[in-house]
Every structure is written in C-alpha cells, then in structure tokens.
Amino acid sequence: MGGGPRVPYPKHVWSPAGGWYAQPNNWKKNTAVFMIATLSITALAFKLSADREVRYKMPEEGRFYPSR
C-alpha cells in the first residue's frame, strides 16, 4: 500500500508550502500559534462588531441574540 517509493525530486526548488514531503519538526507549535492568532482576531472582530451594533428595536425578553 502507498503507491511505491518516493520519487527523486530537485533540491533547489523553493516552495512557500515547504516543497515535496514537507513535515517541519515544529509543525505542532506552528499550528498552535496560527490557531491562537486566528481565534484572537476572530474574538476582537466579534467584540468590535458587538460594540458598534445599533438596534432600533431590542429583541423580546428571553430571546437569544449573540451580542447580548
């Protein structure tokens, strides 16, 4: 299973994704940093949006709305 051995590839080709068979040693740390940054930006955008929200008629009492 697996389709055979890896094929030879040129070592001088640069790729922003890491090239052939890229598996950096610190991929877990890189993923964690990226996820923290993404969640932080998303939370800041949600907070900014909620702070700037204008309602001309408030939702009925007891009803759910996300920026409460």
Secondary structure, DSSP 8 states (H G I E B T S, - for coil): --SSS-----TT---TT-STT---TTHHHHHHHHHHHHHHHHHHHHHHHHHH---SS---TT---TT-
